Amino acid sequence: MRPNVWPYDQPEQKRPDAATLDKIDVPRRVVCAALRRRDTIICGPRHWDSICRGTSKDGWEQGFVDQKGIFLTREEAWIVALTAGQILRRCGGDEGRLFSENLY
């Protein structure tokens, strides 16, 4: 097996299904920026990038999603990212509120 390769990337291994992956206990991580309005969530690399910019700002809450697709407010995402060691840099006004600039 090649080093630093997830074992399921090997052709002889069967990739687990989604239900199995949901049972694996891994630390929670922030994976991307998200906008939420009622039951609709739009994900993109950053808030108001080319993916998110097509939505009107009115009524959309800015936040993030974790690796299981659960929406996090900026405040919730800050705690998750801080716990996971994902904060790479600080930006103005970010104390207790996550911005994509904190992550990359």
VENURNOR-V907438 format. One line per field, one symbol per residue. burial: 1 if it has 16 or more other C-alpha atoms within 10 Angstrom, else 0. Layout:
burial = ???
This chain:
burial = 00000000000000000000000000001111111100001111111100010000000101111100001111111111110001100000000001110110
